[in-house]
Amino acid sequence: MTSAQPQPGRPADPAAWTRQIGRQFFPLDLVPDHDVPFAADARARPLARLRLARIDASAHVASMSRAMCGALPARYLKFVWLERGRASFAQDGRALELDAGQWFSYEASRPYEIRMRDDPRFTVLLFERAAWQARGPDPTARGPRAVDGAAAIALSMLKTALDVGDSLDGASATLVMDQALALLARAANDDGEAGARGGAASGAARLLAEARRLIAARLADPALSPDAIAQALRVSRRTLYNAFAGSGESPQACVQRLRLERCRELLARGELPPGGITALALDHGFSDPAYFARAFRQRFGCTPSAVRGGGPGPGTGTGTGTGAEAGTKRRR
């Protein structure tokens, strides 16, 4: 068995420990929580084409920069089972919270940050994305799930392989690898507890909620299109539209509605940028102020200038187009 230092219970130098993990498992940047002395214990070993590690550590933040990802020889997937503590994960505008007893997966060859808290203990499985080919749906498209069913069996099998160490011969290691990936594909396909309850609808509801959270966080992004949302959530465009099908609006309509509602909220509070209504529109992804004014009036029944500073609310305006539209004409 290959064991990464330090020994259990000993304080660790973060830089030395990071270099050791980079050599034996996977490169990363690590920043410890400076409120407590950093301590860590890790065991890592290869398992056929997989890499496996079990880590106990104090609070820290691990991340991969764009430059580090660019230096990797291939694309990689990581599966993480959190056995103790809590974690926060961020990648491409996607934010997840993980509690003890949950697992999730992500692409480790794209920039990310994972913040570990409360003395975390976790098991990590790493492999080239090509090894997942044709095994099942994209496992990174879903959020955290309970460690049960196939995911729990896979974890138990991998921890046993880690404990057995070098006494596991090559043929047995390959068999464990194939069985572990088959179990994880089943877990990803079942989508955890939702799958056991006929979870296609539940999965779509969660995807819809995740998409709306992403949209709300990126209202100022003028490139926030359905394709960009699908890419950020690791799903196909068709899957994204299916998730929105029962909501009564398309992804693009949701983007525009949330942008308009946010603009109305800021107008009603009088919180305008120095450039006024035009700047407000541009700051919320509207490249054409005149279009913004028309869309605002169509949705709320009044002009943006009528709402500014506590004017009419939605459905109560009686503007005639002489407010924001007139201001836009003067600026032209």
VEXDREN-2710 file (C-alpha; in Angstrom, 1 decimal):
% VEXDREN-2710
k/r/px/py/pz
1/MET/0.0/0.0/0.0
2/THR/1.2/3.5/-0.8
3/SER/0.7/5.8/2.2
4/ALA/0.9/9.6/1.9
5/GLN/2.5/11.3/4.9
6/PRO/1.9/12.6/7.5
7/GLN/1.3/9.9/10.0
8/PRO/-2.1/9.9/11.7
9/GLY/-2.5/12.5/14.4
10/ARG/0.5/14.5/13.5
11/PRO/0.4/18.2/12.4
12/ALA/1.3/18.6/8.8
13/ASP/3.0/21.3/6.8
14/PRO/0.4/22.3/4.2
15/ALA/2.9/22.8/1.3
16/ALA/4.7/19.5/1.9
17/TRP/1.4/17.6/2.3
18/THR/0.1/19.2/-0.9
19/ARG/3.2/18.1/-2.8
20/GLN/3.0/14.6/-1.5
21/ILE/-0.7/14.3/-2.5
22/GLY/0.2/15.7/-5.9
23/ARG/2.8/13.0/-6.5
24/GLN/0.8/10.1/-5.2
25/PHE/-2.8/11.1/-6.1
26/PHE/-3.6/14.3/-8.0
27/PRO/-2.2/17.9/-8.1
28/LEU/-4.1/20.6/-6.3
29/ASP/-3.8/23.9/-4.4
30/LEU/-4.5/23.7/-0.7
31/VAL/-5.1/26.6/1.7
32/PRO/-5.7/25.5/5.4
33/ASP/-8.0/27.2/7.8
34/HIS/-5.7/29.5/9.7
35/ASP/-7.9/29.4/12.8
36/VAL/-6.6/25.9/13.7
37/PRO/-3.3/24.1/13.2
38/PHE/-3.4/22.0/10.0
39/ALA/-3.3/18.3/10.4
40/ALA/-3.9/15.6/7.9
41/ASP/-3.6/11.8/7.2
42/ALA/-4.0/10.3/3.8
43/ARG/-3.8/6.9/2.3
44/ALA/-3.6/6.6/-1.5
45/ARG/-3.0/3.9/-4.0
46/PRO/-3.7/3.0/-7.7
47/LEU/-6.4/0.5/-8.5
48/ALA/-6.0/-0.7/-12.1
49/ARG/-6.8/2.5/-14.0
50/LEU/-8.3/4.2/-11.0
51/ARG/-6.7/6.2/-8.2
52/LEU/-8.1/5.9/-4.7
53/ALA/-7.5/8.0/-1.6
54/ARG/-9.0/8.3/1.9
55/ILE/-8.2/11.5/3.7
56/ASP/-8.7/12.8/7.3
57/ALA/-7.8/16.5/7.6
58/SER/-8.6/19.7/9.4
59/ALA/-10.5/22.4/7.6
60/HIS/-9.1/23.5/4.3
61/VAL/-9.9/24.7/0.8
62/ALA/-8.6/22.6/-2.2
63/SER/-8.8/24.0/-5.7
64/MET/-7.6/23.6/-9.3
65/SER/-6.7/26.7/-11.3
66/ARG/-7.1/27.0/-15.1
67/ALA/-3.4/26.7/-15.5
68/MET/-3.2/23.5/-13.5
69/CYS/-6.1/22.0/-15.5
70/GLY/-4.4/22.9/-18.7
71/ALA/-1.3/20.9/-17.7
72/LEU/-3.2/17.7/-17.2
73/PRO/-2.7/15.0/-19.8
74/ALA/-6.4/13.9/-19.9
75/ARG/-9.9/14.7/-18.6
76/TYR/-10.7/13.3/-15.2
77/LEU/-13.7/12.5/-13.1
78/LYS/-13.8/12.5/-9.3
79/PHE/-16.3/10.8/-7.0
80/VAL/-16.2/12.0/-3.4
81/TRP/-17.9/10.3/-0.4
82/LEU/-18.0/12.6/2.6
83/GLU/-18.0/10.5/5.8
84/ARG/-17.5/13.3/8.3
85/GLY/-17.8/17.1/8.2
86/ARG/-19.3/19.4/5.6
87/ALA/-18.2/20.6/2.2
88/SER/-19.0/23.4/-0.2
89/PHE/-18.2/23.0/-3.9
90/ALA/-18.1/25.6/-6.7
91/GLN/-17.4/25.1/-10.4
92/ASP/-18.5/27.1/-13.5
93/GLY/-21.2/29.0/-11.5
94/ARG/-22.5/25.7/-10.0
95/ALA/-22.6/25.7/-6.2
96/LEU/-23.3/22.6/-4.0
97/GLU/-23.4/21.9/-0.3
98/LEU/-22.4/18.5/0.9
99/ASP/-23.2/16.9/4.3
100/ALA/-21.7/13.9/6.0
101/GLY/-23.3/10.7/4.5
102/GLN/-23.5/12.1/1.0
103/TRP/-21.6/11.6/-2.2
104/PHE/-21.2/13.5/-5.5
105/SER/-19.0/13.7/-8.6
106/TYR/-17.4/16.4/-10.7
107/GLU/-14.9/16.9/-13.5
108/ALA/-11.6/17.4/-11.9
109/SER/-9.9/18.7/-15.1
110/ARG/-12.0/21.9/-15.0
111/PRO/-11.2/24.7/-12.5
112/TYR/-13.0/24.2/-9.2
113/GLU/-12.9/24.9/-5.5
114/ILE/-14.0/22.7/-2.6
115/ARG/-14.1/24.0/0.9
116/MET/-13.9/21.3/3.6
117/ARG/-15.1/22.1/7.2
118/ASP/-15.6/20.4/10.6
119/ASP/-12.6/18.0/10.5
120/PRO/-13.7/16.2/7.3
121/ARG/-13.0/12.6/6.5
122/PHE/-13.7/11.6/2.9
123/THR/-12.9/8.9/0.3
124/VAL/-12.0/10.0/-3.3
125/LEU/-12.0/8.0/-6.5
126/LEU/-10.3/9.5/-9.6
127/PHE/-10.1/8.2/-13.1
128/GLU/-9.9/9.3/-16.7
129/ARG/-13.3/10.3/-18.1
130/ALA/-12.8/7.9/-21.0
131/ALA/-13.2/5.0/-18.5
132/TRP/-16.8/6.1/-17.9
133/GLN/-17.6/6.0/-21.6
134/ALA/-20.9/4.2/-22.4
135/ARG/-21.4/3.2/-18.7
136/GLY/-24.3/5.5/-18.0
137/PRO/-25.5/9.2/-17.8
138/ASP/-23.1/12.0/-17.0
139/PRO/-22.6/11.6/-13.2
140/THR/-21.6/15.2/-12.8
141/ALA/-25.1/16.5/-13.8
142/ARG/-26.6/15.8/-10.4
143/GLY/-26.1/17.2/-6.9
144/PRO/-25.2/15.4/-3.7
145/ARG/-27.0/12.1/-3.0
146/ALA/-27.2/9.9/0.1
147/VAL/-24.6/7.2/0.4
148/ASP/-26.9/4.2/0.0
149/GLY/-27.7/1.4/-2.4
150/ALA/-25.1/0.9/-5.1
151/ALA/-23.1/4.0/-4.0
152/ALA/-22.7/2.5/-0.5
153/ILE/-21.6/-0.9/-1.9
154/ALA/-19.1/0.8/-4.2
155/LEU/-17.6/2.8/-1.3
156/SER/-17.3/-0.4/0.9
157/MET/-15.6/-2.2/-1.9
158/LEU/-13.1/0.6/-2.6
159/LYS/-12.3/1.1/1.1
160/THR/-11.6/-2.7/1.4
161/ALA/-9.3/-2.5/-1.7
162/LEU/-7.5/0.4/0.0
163/ASP/-7.0/-1.6/3.2
164/VAL/-5.8/-4.7/1.4
165/GLY/-3.1/-2.7/-0.4
166/ASP/-0.4/-4.4/-2.4
167/SER/-1.6/-7.9/-1.7
168/LEU/-4.3/-7.2/-4.3
169/ASP/-3.0/-8.7/-7.6
170/GLY/-3.5/-7.0/-10.9
171/ALA/-6.4/-9.2/-12.1
172/SER/-8.2/-8.7/-8.9
173/ALA/-7.6/-4.9/-9.0
174/THR/-9.1/-4.8/-12.5
175/LEU/-12.1/-6.8/-11.3
176/VAL/-12.7/-4.4/-8.4
177/MET/-12.4/-1.4/-10.8
178/ASP/-15.0/-2.8/-13.2
179/GLN/-17.4/-3.7/-10.4
180/ALA/-17.0/-0.3/-8.7
181/LEU/-17.6/1.6/-11.9
182/ALA/-20.6/-0.6/-12.7
183/LEU/-22.1/0.2/-9.3
184/LEU/-21.4/3.9/-9.6
185/ALA/-23.1/3.9/-13.1
186/ARG/-26.1/2.2/-11.5
187/ALA/-26.1/4.8/-8.7
188/ALA/-25.9/7.7/-11.2
189/ASN/-28.7/6.2/-13.3
190/ASP/-31.0/5.6/-10.3
191/ASP/-30.2/9.1/-9.0
192/GLY/-30.2/7.9/-5.4
193/GLU/-33.4/8.0/-3.5
194/ALA/-35.3/9.8/-6.2
195/GLY/-34.7/6.9/-8.6
196/ALA/-36.3/4.5/-6.2
197/ARG/-39.4/6.6/-6.2
198/GLY/-39.7/6.8/-10.0
199/GLY/-37.3/9.7/-9.8
200/ALA/-37.4/11.1/-13.4
201/ALA/-39.9/13.7/-12.3
202/SER/-38.0/14.4/-9.0
203/GLY/-34.7/14.7/-10.9
204/ALA/-36.3/17.2/-13.4
205/ALA/-37.6/19.2/-10.4
206/ARG/-34.2/19.4/-8.9
207/LEU/-32.6/20.3/-12.2
208/LEU/-35.2/23.1/-12.6
209/ALA/-34.4/24.4/-9.1
210/GLU/-30.7/24.2/-9.8
211/ALA/-31.1/26.0/-13.1
212/ARG/-33.1/28.8/-11.5
213/ARG/-30.4/29.3/-8.8
214/LEU/-27.8/29.4/-11.5
215/ILE/-29.8/32.0/-13.5
216/ALA/-30.4/34.1/-10.4
217/ALA/-26.6/34.2/-9.7
218/ARG/-25.7/35.2/-13.3
219/LEU/-28.3/37.8/-14.2
220/ALA/-25.7/40.2/-15.3
221/ASP/-24.1/37.8/-17.8
222/PRO/-25.2/38.9/-21.3
223/ALA/-24.1/35.4/-22.6
224/LEU/-26.5/33.6/-20.3
225/SER/-28.3/31.5/-22.9
226/PRO/-30.0/28.1/-22.7
227/ASP/-26.8/26.5/-24.1
228/ALA/-24.7/28.2/-21.5
229/ILE/-27.0/27.1/-18.7
230/ALA/-27.0/23.5/-19.9
231/GLN/-23.2/23.5/-20.2
232/ALA/-22.8/24.9/-16.6
233/LEU/-25.2/22.2/-15.3
234/ARG/-23.6/19.4/-17.3
235/VAL/-26.8/18.4/-19.1
236/SER/-27.9/18.5/-22.7
237/ARG/-30.0/21.3/-24.0
238/ARG/-32.9/18.8/-24.5
239/THR/-32.7/17.7/-20.8
240/LEU/-32.7/21.3/-19.7
241/TYR/-35.8/22.1/-21.8
242/ASN/-37.5/19.0/-20.5
243/ALA/-36.9/20.2/-16.9
244/PHE/-38.6/23.5/-17.7
245/ALA/-41.5/21.9/-19.6
246/GLY/-43.8/21.8/-16.6
247/SER/-43.0/25.3/-15.3
248/GLY/-44.9/27.2/-18.0
249/GLU/-41.8/29.0/-19.3
250/SER/-38.7/28.2/-21.3
251/PRO/-35.2/28.7/-20.0
252/GLN/-34.8/31.9/-21.9
253/ALA/-38.1/33.2/-20.6
254/CYS/-37.0/32.5/-17.1
255/VAL/-33.8/34.4/-17.6
256/GLN/-35.7/37.5/-18.9
257/ARG/-38.4/37.3/-16.1
258/LEU/-35.8/37.1/-13.4
259/ARG/-33.8/40.0/-14.9
260/LEU/-36.9/42.2/-15.2
261/GLU/-38.0/41.4/-11.6
262/ARG/-34.6/42.2/-10.3
263/CYS/-34.6/45.5/-12.2
264/ARG/-38.1/46.4/-11.0
265/GLU/-36.9/45.7/-7.4
266/LEU/-33.9/48.0/-7.7
267/LEU/-36.0/50.7/-9.4
268/ALA/-38.6/50.6/-6.6
269/ARG/-35.9/51.1/-4.1
270/GLY/-34.2/53.9/-6.0
271/GLU/-31.0/51.9/-6.3
272/LEU/-29.8/52.9/-9.8
273/PRO/-26.2/52.9/-11.1
274/PRO/-24.7/56.3/-12.2
275/GLY/-25.9/55.7/-15.8
276/GLY/-29.6/55.5/-14.7
277/ILE/-32.1/53.2/-16.3
278/THR/-29.9/52.5/-19.4
279/ALA/-27.0/51.4/-17.2
280/LEU/-29.4/49.3/-15.1
281/ALA/-30.6/47.5/-18.2
282/LEU/-27.0/46.9/-19.5
283/ASP/-26.0/45.7/-16.0
284/HIS/-28.7/43.0/-16.2
285/GLY/-27.9/41.5/-19.6
286/PHE/-30.1/43.8/-21.8
287/SER/-27.9/45.0/-24.6
288/ASP/-30.7/47.3/-26.1
289/PRO/-32.2/49.8/-23.6
290/ALA/-35.2/50.3/-25.9
291/TYR/-36.0/46.6/-25.9
292/PHE/-35.6/46.5/-22.1
293/ALA/-38.2/49.3/-21.8
294/ARG/-40.7/47.5/-24.1
295/ALA/-40.2/44.2/-22.2
296/PHE/-40.6/45.9/-18.9
297/ARG/-43.8/47.6/-19.9
298/GLN/-45.2/44.4/-21.4
299/ARG/-44.5/42.5/-18.2
300/PHE/-45.5/45.1/-15.5
301/GLY/-47.9/47.4/-17.4
302/CYS/-45.8/50.5/-16.7
303/THR/-42.5/52.1/-17.8
304/PRO/-39.3/51.7/-15.8
305/SER/-39.3/55.4/-15.0
306/ALA/-42.8/55.1/-13.5
307/VAL/-41.6/52.5/-11.0
308/ARG/-38.4/54.5/-10.1
309/GLY/-38.4/55.7/-6.5
310/GLY/-41.5/53.9/-5.4
311/GLY/-43.9/54.3/-8.4
312/PRO/-46.5/51.8/-9.5
313/GLY/-45.9/48.1/-8.8
314/PRO/-46.6/45.3/-11.3
315/GLY/-50.0/45.5/-13.0
316/THR/-50.7/49.0/-11.6
317/GLY/-48.9/51.2/-13.9
318/THR/-50.6/53.3/-16.5
319/GLY/-47.5/54.7/-18.3
320/THR/-47.9/55.8/-21.9
321/GLY/-44.3/55.2/-23.0
322/THR/-43.0/58.6/-22.2
323/GLY/-40.8/57.4/-19.3
324/ALA/-37.9/55.0/-20.0
325/GLU/-38.7/55.0/-23.7
326/ALA/-38.5/58.8/-24.0
327/GLY/-35.2/58.7/-22.0
328/THR/-33.8/56.2/-24.4
329/LYS/-34.7/58.3/-27.4
330/ARG/-33.0/61.3/-25.8
331/ARG/-29.8/59.3/-25.3
332/ARG/-29.9/58.1/-28.9
END
